[in-house]
Amino acid sequence: MATAAAHQTAGTPAYGAQDGTAGPAGDTGTDAYQRAFDAAVAADERIEPRDWMPDAYRATLVRQIAQHAHSEIIGMQPEANWITRAPSLRRKAILMAKVQDEAGHGLYLYSAAETLGTSREELLDKLHSGRQKYSSIFNYPTLTWADVGAIGWLVDGAAITNQVPLCRCSYGPYARAMVRVCKEESFHQRQGYELLLALSRGTPEQHAMAQDAVNRWWWPSLMMFGPPDDESAHSAQSMAWKIKRHSNDELRRRFVDICVPQAESLGLTLPDPDLKWNEERGHHDFGPIDWTEFREVLKGNGPCNEQRISQRRQAHDEGAWVREAAAAHAAKHTGAGRSGGTGATRS
């Protein structure tokens, strides 16, 4: 935890094995560790990899971080589809850099998950076998160049709204990874907005293309925050542990409030006839979300589910030789270091 000594008063350890040994005042060791953990969370301190943590807390983090990492990796596909068809060299360079950033985000997050005692190979195996999920938003097709802008503005905008509070997550490695991820996602969001602005102010055909993309990506973007609070199986406990800081519905409302004035600046409309400002609530009211569609996509019945996971498996299989070569290179140099290096002069 952030300050281990703060949890060692009265003999209470800051971290250790869950061995049930006797603790202070007759507590078992696990009871003492649980109290130290609860105190750290309540004090807004960070839980670190060597700290004791409840099994359920660890499992929740692995599930959430893995889903986040998988989403970054799968999320490279919809936009990478347009790299070779970008309308200018500048746009191509921007898009290539963005896709590369997403790969880096996946790396940070898989590394954070590994601090919880689960290997990257295990997480990828669960992704490829369908035992772990990624964000439903990436199972929709990118039909036109304007979709790249809509993803940047809406999808990355929704991601930022959801992820900035994660910079204050109670688990240290996840929170620290999110600082850099959010900085880069903010840049991606601005790039998407700028792309849509250029199209919106272009020819009538370009404006129509931008509007069509926003029409198709708006509702899936609202679904990115997860099911309503009364149907979310994990939100309440995640908030109690301060893994999450805000509920799904709260974040969704915040995102809508951000997007409405931005859409007006773009000269585009959001495809919701029920969207209006509620003076009493201080937020925008918006229409009902089709949660049936959300559940169907999660089940694997979205437009691109099969394509996305098939391409991911293929890329993983074709990259096996790279992983093997990297492992061999590392093993060679580790051995050389232990033996004092190759070619050393002997006396």
Buried (B, 14 or more C-beta within 10 A) or exposed (E): BBEBEBBEEEEBBBBBEBEEEEBBEEBBBBBBBBBBBEBBBEEEBBBBBEBBBBEEBBEBBBBBBBBBBBBBBBBBBBBBBBBEEBEEEEBBEBBBEBBEBBEEBBBBBBBBBBBBEBEBEBBBEBBBEEEBBBBBBBBBEBEBBBBBBBBBBBBBBBBBBBBBBBBEBBBBBBBBBBEBBBEBBBBBBBBBBBBBBBBBEEEEEBBEBBBBBBBBBBBBBBBBBBBBBEEBEBBEBBBEBBBBBBBBBBBBBBBBBBBBEBBEEBEBBBBBEEBEEEEEEEBBEBEEBEEEBBBBBBEEEBEBBEEBBEBBBEEBEEEEEEEEEEEEEEEEEEEEEEEEEEEEEEE
